[in-house]
Amino acid sequence: MEEQRFDKLLKQLQKRPIPSLPSTLSQNVWREIRNRPSGQKTWVDFLPHFIFSPRILSAGLAIAFVVGMGSGIVMTALSQSHAVPEALNLQVFLSSPPDMPSTILTQSL
């Protein structure tokens, strides 16, 4: 049933005259070709999509976290080796304590 209707519509379209093309068709086509952006993408077009992908953002966040924690642990370990004697004021028991007047006088000479 549908095929007969479809055939009838095709025959009606076939009886219509073919429209004439405008004389400036070639110029219009070339103008459109020149005005359209090229389909080639450069690395500049690709870079934002690559950087802001969830995979790269997650990896960057994980690396930043690991580096931050590692540097925090190292800095804490380095500062703790000097923090305990200073907090307890144990420098007074050194052979040449830094705050004693005799040490200050010998260092200035």
Protein Blocks (a to p, Z undefined) as FASTA:
>chain_A
ZZmmmmmmmmmmmmpccddddfklmmmmmmmmmmpccfbdcfklmmmmmmmpmklmmmmm
mmmmmmmmmmmmmmmmmmmmmmmmmmnopmlmpmbdfkbmklmmmmmZZ
